[in-house]
Amino acid sequence: MKRYRKEFGFSYALGMTVTFELISARPEKVRAIYVHPCVTKNDSYFKLVGMCKALGIQPIESEKAFNILSPKENCFVIGEFEKYTTKLDGGAPHTVLVSPMNAGNVGTVLRTALGLGYDNVALIEPCADIFSPEVVRASMGALFRLNVEVFKSIDEYRARFAHNLYPFMLSASLPIDKVEFASPFALVFGNEAHGLPEEFASLGQSVIIPCTDKVDSLNLSIAAAIGMYEAKKRTV
């Protein structure tokens, strides 16, 4: 058991619910399951034991693992898994996050994307590590059910996909309720601190989510949720 580092070929799912998602969606990637000696042996626990048995895995009882990986969190189950790669579906809508750095935001966007039917998410570097335990937990395991692909630049993404791009920008003049989203489309959202560079306006139809003048901008995960929801209603 080691504290997570990006260069490792494995990572961790922290928590009972996230570990359930790991086992259900990516059973072939499970390396080990750790349980805290103080875990409550309720129906969820016995469900976990049954799932492990089906995989031929014996849960490992270890307090040390939790002291290393989640010393300050209310966590009693950890799933260790091998990292893996997925490819975006070229015929489906995409959610594109440009240089998102906050693990919580990335995880929340992944969970929302899955819930709204956007199964393909692209991240443009530099960006948060999609396999960090923080992203995995913030996604509540949604990561395991999505196609998530990381690109070095928006140009690398565009070289692979001919999607109609809709950059969400504060400088855009067209509000979201006036936009028709032509399939296949990609909704593009910028960094938490700086948004999208101005040059993104020339890559497609830029879009703004109208807000009052009492706030500078919306949180990335909130903006992405609104964008994905509204685009589904206005797809042509």
Contacts in CASP RR format, 6 or more apart in sequence:
PFRMAT RR
TARGET T0000
AUTHOR 0000-0000-0000
METHOD contacts of the structure
MODEL  1
MKRYRKEFGFSYALGMTVTFELISARPEKVRAIYVHPCVTKNDSYFKLVG
MCKALGIQPIESEKAFNILSPKENCFVIGEFEKYTTKLDGGAPHTVLVSP
MNAGNVGTVLRTALGLGYDNVALIEPCADIFSPEVVRASMGALFRLNVEV
FKSIDEYRARFAHNLYPFMLSASLPIDKVEFASPFALVFGNEAHGLPEEF
ASLGQSVIIPCTDKVDSLNLSIAAAIGMYEAKKRTV
1 34 0 8 1.000
1 62 0 8 1.000
1 64 0 8 1.000
1 65 0 8 1.000
1 68 0 8 1.000
1 69 0 8 1.000
2 8 0 8 1.000
2 68 0 8 1.000
3 68 0 8 1.000
3 69 0 8 1.000
4 11 0 8 1.000
4 12 0 8 1.000
4 69 0 8 1.000
4 132 0 8 1.000
4 133 0 8 1.000
6 129 0 8 1.000
6 131 0 8 1.000
6 132 0 8 1.000
8 83 0 8 1.000
9 82 0 8 1.000
9 83 0 8 1.000
10 31 0 8 1.000
10 80 0 8 1.000
10 81 0 8 1.000
10 82 0 8 1.000
10 83 0 8 1.000
11 80 0 8 1.000
11 81 0 8 1.000
11 83 0 8 1.000
11 131 0 8 1.000
11 132 0 8 1.000
11 133 0 8 1.000
11 136 0 8 1.000
12 69 0 8 1.000
12 78 0 8 1.000
12 79 0 8 1.000
12 80 0 8 1.000
12 81 0 8 1.000
12 133 0 8 1.000
12 136 0 8 1.000
13 19 0 8 1.000
13 21 0 8 1.000
13 22 0 8 1.000
13 78 0 8 1.000
13 79 0 8 1.000
13 80 0 8 1.000
13 81 0 8 1.000
13 133 0 8 1.000
13 136 0 8 1.000
13 137 0 8 1.000
13 141 0 8 1.000
14 69 0 8 1.000
14 70 0 8 1.000
14 73 0 8 1.000
14 75 0 8 1.000
14 78 0 8 1.000
14 79 0 8 1.000
14 133 0 8 1.000
14 136 0 8 1.000
14 137 0 8 1.000
15 75 0 8 1.000
15 76 0 8 1.000
15 77 0 8 1.000
15 78 0 8 1.000
15 79 0 8 1.000
15 137 0 8 1.000
16 44 0 8 1.000
16 45 0 8 1.000
16 48 0 8 1.000
16 76 0 8 1.000
16 77 0 8 1.000
17 140 0 8 1.000
17 141 0 8 1.000
18 79 0 8 1.000
18 136 0 8 1.000
18 137 0 8 1.000
18 140 0 8 1.000
18 141 0 8 1.000
19 33 0 8 1.000
19 48 0 8 1.000
19 77 0 8 1.000
19 78 0 8 1.000
19 79 0 8 1.000
20 47 0 8 1.000
20 48 0 8 1.000
20 51 0 8 1.000
21 140 0 8 1.000
21 141 0 8 1.000
21 142 0 8 1.000
21 144 0 8 1.000
21 145 0 8 1.000
22 29 0 8 1.000
22 30 0 8 1.000
22 79 0 8 1.000
22 81 0 8 1.000
22 141 0 8 1.000
22 144 0 8 1.000
23 30 0 8 1.000
23 33 0 8 1.000
23 48 0 8 1.000
23 51 0 8 1.000
23 52 0 8 1.000
23 55 0 8 1.000
24 51 0 8 1.000
24 144 0 8 1.000
25 141 0 8 1.000
25 144 0 8 1.000
25 145 0 8 1.000
26 81 0 8 1.000
26 84 0 8 1.000
26 144 0 8 1.000
27 55 0 8 1.000
29 81 0 8 1.000
29 82 0 8 1.000
29 83 0 8 1.000
29 84 0 8 1.000
30 55 0 8 1.000
30 57 0 8 1.000
30 79 0 8 1.000
30 80 0 8 1.000
30 81 0 8 1.000
31 79 0 8 1.000
31 80 0 8 1.000
31 81 0 8 1.000
31 82 0 8 1.000
32 57 0 8 1.000
32 60 0 8 1.000
32 79 0 8 1.000
32 80 0 8 1.000
33 48 0 8 1.000
33 52 0 8 1.000
33 57 0 8 1.000
33 59 0 8 1.000
33 60 0 8 1.000
33 77 0 8 1.000
33 78 0 8 1.000
33 79 0 8 1.000
33 80 0 8 1.000
34 59 0 8 1.000
34 60 0 8 1.000
34 61 0 8 1.000
34 62 0 8 1.000
34 65 0 8 1.000
34 66 0 8 1.000
34 77 0 8 1.000
34 78 0 8 1.000
34 79 0 8 1.000
34 80 0 8 1.000
35 45 0 8 1.000
35 48 0 8 1.000
35 59 0 8 1.000
35 60 0 8 1.000
35 61 0 8 1.000
35 62 0 8 1.000
35 76 0 8 1.000
35 77 0 8 1.000
36 61 0 8 1.000
36 62 0 8 1.000
36 63 0 8 1.000
36 66 0 8 1.000
36 75 0 8 1.000
36 76 0 8 1.000
36 77 0 8 1.000
37 61 0 8 1.000
37 62 0 8 1.000
37 63 0 8 1.000
38 63 0 8 1.000
38 76 0 8 1.000
39 45 0 8 1.000
39 76 0 8 1.000
39 77 0 8 1.000
40 76 0 8 1.000
48 59 0 8 1.000
48 77 0 8 1.000
49 59 0 8 1.000
52 58 0 8 1.000
52 59 0 8 1.000
65 78 0 8 1.000
66 75 0 8 1.000
66 76 0 8 1.000
66 78 0 8 1.000
69 75 0 8 1.000
69 78 0 8 1.000
69 133 0 8 1.000
70 78 0 8 1.000
70 133 0 8 1.000
83 131 0 8 1.000
85 149 0 8 1.000
86 146 0 8 1.000
86 147 0 8 1.000
86 148 0 8 1.000
86 149 0 8 1.000
87 147 0 8 1.000
87 149 0 8 1.000
88 94 0 8 1.000
88 120 0 8 1.000
88 121 0 8 1.000
88 122 0 8 1.000
88 147 0 8 1.000
88 149 0 8 1.000
88 160 0 8 1.000
88 161 0 8 1.000
89 119 0 8 1.000
89 120 0 8 1.000
89 147 0 8 1.000
90 120 0 8 1.000
90 161 0 8 1.000
90 163 0 8 1.000
90 184 0 8 1.000
91 184 0 8 1.000
92 118 0 8 1.000
92 119 0 8 1.000
92 120 0 8 1.000
92 184 0 8 1.000
93 118 0 8 1.000
93 120 0 8 1.000
93 163 0 8 1.000
93 181 0 8 1.000
93 183 0 8 1.000
93 184 0 8 1.000
93 185 0 8 1.000
93 186 0 8 1.000
93 187 0 8 1.000
93 231 0 8 1.000
93 235 0 8 1.000
94 118 0 8 1.000
94 120 0 8 1.000
94 121 0 8 1.000
94 122 0 8 1.000
94 161 0 8 1.000
94 163 0 8 1.000
94 184 0 8 1.000
94 185 0 8 1.000
94 186 0 8 1.000
94 187 0 8 1.000
95 109 0 8 1.000
95 113 0 8 1.000
95 118 0 8 1.000
95 120 0 8 1.000
95 121 0 8 1.000
95 122 0 8 1.000
95 186 0 8 1.000
95 187 0 8 1.000
95 189 0 8 1.000
95 224 0 8 1.000
95 228 0 8 1.000
96 121 0 8 1.000
96 122 0 8 1.000
96 123 0 8 1.000
96 124 0 8 1.000
96 154 0 8 1.000
96 157 0 8 1.000
96 165 0 8 1.000
96 186 0 8 1.000
96 187 0 8 1.000
96 188 0 8 1.000
96 189 0 8 1.000
97 106 0 8 1.000
97 109 0 8 1.000
97 121 0 8 1.000
97 122 0 8 1.000
97 123 0 8 1.000
97 124 0 8 1.000
97 127 0 8 1.000
97 189 0 8 1.000
97 190 0 8 1.000
97 220 0 8 1.000
97 224 0 8 1.000
98 124 0 8 1.000
98 154 0 8 1.000
98 188 0 8 1.000
98 189 0 8 1.000
98 190 0 8 1.000
98 191 0 8 1.000
98 195 0 8 1.000
98 196 0 8 1.000
98 200 0 8 1.000
99 124 0 8 1.000
99 125 0 8 1.000
99 126 0 8 1.000
99 127 0 8 1.000
99 190 0 8 1.000
99 191 0 8 1.000
100 106 0 8 1.000
100 109 0 8 1.000
100 123 0 8 1.000
100 127 0 8 1.000
100 128 0 8 1.000
100 189 0 8 1.000
100 190 0 8 1.000
100 191 0 8 1.000
100 192 0 8 1.000
100 220 0 8 1.000
101 126 0 8 1.000
101 127 0 8 1.000
101 128 0 8 1.000
101 191 0 8 1.000
101 192 0 8 1.000
101 193 0 8 1.000
102 128 0 8 1.000
102 192 0 8 1.000
102 220 0 8 1.000
103 128 0 8 1.000
103 129 0 8 1.000
103 132 0 8 1.000
103 134 0 8 1.000
103 135 0 8 1.000
103 138 0 8 1.000
104 128 0 8 1.000
104 134 0 8 1.000
104 135 0 8 1.000
104 138 0 8 1.000
104 221 0 8 1.000
105 128 0 8 1.000
105 138 0 8 1.000
105 192 0 8 1.000
105 219 0 8 1.000
105 220 0 8 1.000
105 221 0 8 1.000
106 123 0 8 1.000
106 127 0 8 1.000
106 128 0 8 1.000
106 130 0 8 1.000
106 135 0 8 1.000
106 138 0 8 1.000
106 139 0 8 1.000
107 135 0 8 1.000
107 136 0 8 1.000
107 138 0 8 1.000
107 139 0 8 1.000
107 142 0 8 1.000
107 143 0 8 1.000
107 221 0 8 1.000
108 138 0 8 1.000
108 139 0 8 1.000
108 221 0 8 1.000
109 121 0 8 1.000
109 189 0 8 1.000
109 220 0 8 1.000
109 221 0 8 1.000
109 224 0 8 1.000
109 225 0 8 1.000
110 121 0 8 1.000
110 135 0 8 1.000
110 138 0 8 1.000
110 139 0 8 1.000
110 142 0 8 1.000
110 143 0 8 1.000
110 146 0 8 1.000
110 148 0 8 1.000
111 138 0 8 1.000
111 139 0 8 1.000
111 140 0 8 1.000
111 141 0 8 1.000
111 142 0 8 1.000
112 221 0 8 1.000
112 224 0 8 1.000
112 225 0 8 1.000
112 228 0 8 1.000
113 119 0 8 1.000
113 121 0 8 1.000
113 142 0 8 1.000
113 146 0 8 1.000
113 224 0 8 1.000
113 228 0 8 1.000
114 142 0 8 1.000
114 145 0 8 1.000
114 146 0 8 1.000
115 142 0 8 1.000
116 225 0 8 1.000
116 228 0 8 1.000
116 229 0 8 1.000
116 232 0 8 1.000
117 228 0 8 1.000
117 232 0 8 1.000
118 228 0 8 1.000
119 145 0 8 1.000
119 146 0 8 1.000
119 147 0 8 1.000
120 146 0 8 1.000
120 147 0 8 1.000
120 148 0 8 1.000
120 149 0 8 1.000
121 146 0 8 1.000
121 147 0 8 1.000
121 148 0 8 1.000
121 149 0 8 1.000
122 148 0 8 1.000
122 149 0 8 1.000
122 150 0 8 1.000
122 151 0 8 1.000
122 157 0 8 1.000
122 186 0 8 1.000
123 130 0 8 1.000
123 148 0 8 1.000
123 149 0 8 1.000
123 150 0 8 1.000
123 151 0 8 1.000
124 150 0 8 1.000
124 151 0 8 1.000
124 152 0 8 1.000
124 153 0 8 1.000
124 154 0 8 1.000
124 157 0 8 1.000
125 150 0 8 1.000
125 151 0 8 1.000
125 152 0 8 1.000
125 153 0 8 1.000
127 150 0 8 1.000
128 135 0 8 1.000
129 135 0 8 1.000
130 143 0 8 1.000
130 148 0 8 1.000
130 150 0 8 1.000
131 143 0 8 1.000
135 143 0 8 1.000
136 143 0 8 1.000
151 157 0 8 1.000
151 160 0 8 1.000
154 188 0 8 1.000
154 200 0 8 1.000
154 203 0 8 1.000
158 165 0 8 1.000
158 203 0 8 1.000
161 184 0 8 1.000
161 186 0 8 1.000
162 184 0 8 1.000
163 184 0 8 1.000
163 185 0 8 1.000
163 186 0 8 1.000
164 181 0 8 1.000
164 182 0 8 1.000
164 183 0 8 1.000
164 184 0 8 1.000
164 185 0 8 1.000
164 186 0 8 1.000
164 204 0 8 1.000
164 205 0 8 1.000
165 185 0 8 1.000
165 186 0 8 1.000
165 188 0 8 1.000
165 200 0 8 1.000
165 203 0 8 1.000
165 204 0 8 1.000
165 205 0 8 1.000
166 179 0 8 1.000
166 181 0 8 1.000
166 185 0 8 1.000
166 186 0 8 1.000
166 187 0 8 1.000
166 188 0 8 1.000
166 204 0 8 1.000
166 205 0 8 1.000
166 206 0 8 1.000
166 207 0 8 1.000
166 231 0 8 1.000
167 188 0 8 1.000
167 196 0 8 1.000
167 200 0 8 1.000
167 201 0 8 1.000
167 203 0 8 1.000
167 204 0 8 1.000
167 206 0 8 1.000
167 207 0 8 1.000
168 187 0 8 1.000
168 188 0 8 1.000
168 189 0 8 1.000
168 190 0 8 1.000
168 196 0 8 1.000
168 206 0 8 1.000
168 207 0 8 1.000
168 208 0 8 1.000
168 209 0 8 1.000
168 223 0 8 1.000
168 227 0 8 1.000
169 195 0 8 1.000
169 196 0 8 1.000
169 198 0 8 1.000
169 200 0 8 1.000
169 201 0 8 1.000
169 206 0 8 1.000
169 207 0 8 1.000
169 208 0 8 1.000
170 195 0 8 1.000
170 208 0 8 1.000
170 217 0 8 1.000
171 198 0 8 1.000
171 201 0 8 1.000
171 206 0 8 1.000
171 208 0 8 1.000
172 201 0 8 1.000
172 206 0 8 1.000
172 207 0 8 1.000
172 208 0 8 1.000
173 206 0 8 1.000
173 208 0 8 1.000
174 205 0 8 1.000
174 206 0 8 1.000
174 207 0 8 1.000
174 208 0 8 1.000
175 207 0 8 1.000
175 208 0 8 1.000
175 209 0 8 1.000
175 210 0 8 1.000
176 207 0 8 1.000
176 208 0 8 1.000
176 209 0 8 1.000
176 210 0 8 1.000
176 226 0 8 1.000
176 227 0 8 1.000
176 230 0 8 1.000
176 231 0 8 1.000
176 234 0 8 1.000
177 230 0 8 1.000
177 234 0 8 1.000
179 205 0 8 1.000
179 207 0 8 1.000
179 231 0 8 1.000
179 234 0 8 1.000
180 234 0 8 1.000
180 235 0 8 1.000
180 236 0 8 1.000
181 187 0 8 1.000
181 231 0 8 1.000
181 234 0 8 1.000
181 235 0 8 1.000
181 236 0 8 1.000
182 235 0 8 1.000
182 236 0 8 1.000
183 235 0 8 1.000
183 236 0 8 1.000
185 231 0 8 1.000
185 235 0 8 1.000
187 224 0 8 1.000
187 227 0 8 1.000
187 228 0 8 1.000
187 231 0 8 1.000
188 196 0 8 1.000
188 200 0 8 1.000
188 203 0 8 1.000
189 195 0 8 1.000
189 196 0 8 1.000
189 220 0 8 1.000
189 223 0 8 1.000
189 224 0 8 1.000
190 196 0 8 1.000
190 220 0 8 1.000
191 220 0 8 1.000
192 219 0 8 1.000
192 220 0 8 1.000
195 217 0 8 1.000
200 206 0 8 1.000
207 227 0 8 1.000
209 218 0 8 1.000
209 223 0 8 1.000
209 226 0 8 1.000
209 227 0 8 1.000
211 217 0 8 1.000
211 218 0 8 1.000
217 223 0 8 1.000
218 226 0 8 1.000
END
